[in-house]
Amino acid sequence: MKKIILTAIAVSASAMSFTAAAQFAKPEDAVKYRKAAFTVTAAHFGRMGAMAQGKAPFDAKIAAENAEIVANMAKLPWHAFGEGTETAETKAKPEVWKQNAKFKELSEKFQAESVKLVAATKTGKEDAFKAAFTATAGTCKSCHDDFKNK
């Protein structure tokens, strides 16, 4: 039941992502939104990471469920890096706004790789999952290296 609810939330949230920027009354609302999106994404990505690193047994069904949530969540936070959010106390570097085209490109790569990750999990093959997970994690790292303070 919990998985169904989380999936429903993720799907609903992704449907709303296109109008999310217009829904923020204040910059701090956008910051809360993007932090929440990244927190949920990290939780589900971490579950798959444990499988990819051999810290948890590979389970194709669980990997697929988590990958689908990550793919849906991957669409959400980018609209919340709008005007007025650059001065908030976050881990985002000023480069997010100074190099916005590169930031957008990396966010799109993450979204594309997360879709490939879903497809890989649905094959049920651990090697395909690990390869797709590594590629997706690489997009996370690229963005974190350039745009996130430690």
VMD Tcl script that draws the C-alpha trace (Angstrom):
set ca {
  {0.00 0.00 0.00}
  {2.84 2.37 0.90}
  {4.47 1.80 -2.49}
  {1.21 2.54 -4.27}
  {0.81 5.79 -2.37}
  {4.41 6.86 -3.07}
  {4.01 6.05 -6.74}
  {0.74 7.98 -6.91}
  {2.40 10.98 -5.27}
  {5.34 10.81 -7.65}
  {3.10 10.55 -10.71}
  {0.89 13.40 -9.52}
  {3.91 15.52 -8.73}
  {5.45 14.88 -12.13}
  {2.21 15.90 -13.82}
  {2.31 19.16 -11.93}
  {6.01 19.83 -12.57}
  {5.36 21.80 -15.74}
  {3.38 24.43 -13.85}
  {5.35 24.20 -10.62}
  {7.29 27.41 -11.20}
  {4.08 29.41 -11.35}
  {2.84 27.87 -8.10}
  {5.55 29.23 -5.81}
  {4.22 32.23 -3.91}
  {7.62 32.91 -2.37}
  {11.19 31.90 -3.21}
  {11.41 29.95 0.05}
  {8.48 27.81 -1.13}
  {10.47 26.89 -4.23}
  {13.51 26.04 -2.10}
  {11.43 23.76 0.15}
  {9.95 22.09 -2.92}
  {13.27 21.35 -4.56}
  {14.82 20.14 -1.31}
  {11.89 17.77 -0.81}
  {12.18 16.48 -4.39}
  {15.90 15.82 -3.93}
  {15.31 14.13 -0.57}
  {12.76 11.69 -2.00}
  {14.97 11.05 -5.03}
  {18.00 10.36 -2.83}
  {16.07 7.94 -0.63}
  {14.99 5.80 -3.57}
  {18.30 6.13 -5.38}
  {20.07 5.02 -2.20}
  {18.00 1.84 -2.05}
  {19.14 0.96 -5.54}
  {22.70 1.98 -4.71}
  {22.81 -0.60 -1.95}
  {21.88 -3.26 -4.51}
  {24.35 -1.95 -7.09}
  {27.15 -2.03 -4.51}
  {26.27 -5.50 -3.25}
  {25.26 -4.22 0.19}
  {21.75 -5.52 -0.41}
  {20.64 -8.43 -2.58}
  {19.50 -7.52 -6.07}
  {15.72 -7.67 -6.40}
  {14.51 -6.67 -9.84}
  {11.01 -5.82 -8.63}
  {12.24 -3.53 -5.86}
  {14.83 -1.98 -8.17}
  {12.13 -1.28 -10.77}
  {9.79 0.27 -8.22}
  {12.53 2.57 -6.95}
  {13.77 3.41 -10.45}
  {10.27 4.46 -11.51}
  {10.00 6.80 -8.55}
  {13.43 8.27 -9.30}
  {12.50 8.79 -12.96}
  {9.33 10.62 -11.94}
  {11.07 12.67 -9.28}
  {13.89 13.54 -11.70}
  {11.47 15.86 -13.50}
  {10.60 17.97 -10.48}
  {13.28 20.06 -8.79}
  {14.57 22.04 -11.76}
  {11.64 24.47 -11.94}
  {12.34 25.47 -8.36}
  {15.70 27.09 -9.14}
  {13.99 30.27 -10.22}
  {14.44 33.92 -9.56}
  {14.93 34.81 -5.91}
  {16.11 31.37 -4.87}
  {19.78 32.04 -5.56}
  {20.25 33.81 -2.23}
  {18.64 31.12 -0.09}
  {20.79 29.17 2.33}
  {21.20 25.95 0.38}
  {24.04 23.86 -0.98}
  {23.46 25.21 -4.50}
  {26.47 27.03 -5.88}
  {26.04 30.40 -7.65}
  {27.05 28.57 -10.83}
  {23.49 27.17 -11.03}
  {22.35 30.63 -12.12}
  {25.58 31.76 -13.81}
  {25.87 28.62 -15.95}
  {22.19 27.86 -16.27}
  {22.46 26.27 -19.74}
  {24.98 23.73 -18.44}
  {22.86 23.14 -15.34}
  {19.82 22.50 -17.52}
  {21.82 20.16 -19.77}
  {22.97 18.09 -16.79}
  {19.44 17.95 -15.37}
  {18.19 16.66 -18.72}
  {20.93 14.02 -18.80}
  {19.90 12.87 -15.33}
  {16.29 12.62 -16.46}
  {17.25 10.66 -19.59}
  {19.51 8.25 -17.70}
  {16.84 7.67 -15.06}
  {14.44 6.56 -17.82}
  {17.12 4.15 -19.08}
  {17.52 2.90 -15.52}
  {13.82 2.03 -15.39}
  {14.16 0.07 -18.63}
  {17.23 -1.76 -17.34}
  {15.49 -2.79 -14.12}
  {12.59 -4.21 -16.10}
  {14.93 -6.64 -17.87}
  {15.48 -8.35 -14.52}
  {19.20 -8.59 -15.32}
  {21.50 -7.47 -12.53}
  {24.33 -6.52 -14.91}
  {22.02 -4.28 -16.96}
  {20.75 -2.70 -13.76}
  {24.27 -2.04 -12.45}
  {25.40 -0.49 -15.74}
  {22.36 1.79 -15.91}
  {22.65 2.66 -12.23}
  {26.31 3.62 -12.70}
  {25.44 5.83 -15.68}
  {22.64 7.52 -13.77}
  {24.85 8.01 -10.71}
  {27.44 9.60 -12.99}
  {24.95 12.27 -14.00}
  {24.28 12.98 -10.33}
  {27.99 13.28 -9.64}
  {28.56 15.63 -12.59}
  {25.90 17.99 -11.38}
  {27.01 17.79 -7.75}
  {30.64 18.44 -8.72}
  {29.78 21.59 -10.65}
  {26.71 22.94 -8.90}
  {26.52 21.74 -5.28}
  {28.57 22.78 -2.29}
  {29.70 19.97 -0.04}
}
mol new
graphics top color blue
foreach p $ca { graphics top sphere $p radius 0.5 }
foreach p [lrange $ca 0 end-1] q [lrange $ca 1 end] { graphics top cylinder $p $q radius 0.2 }
display resetview
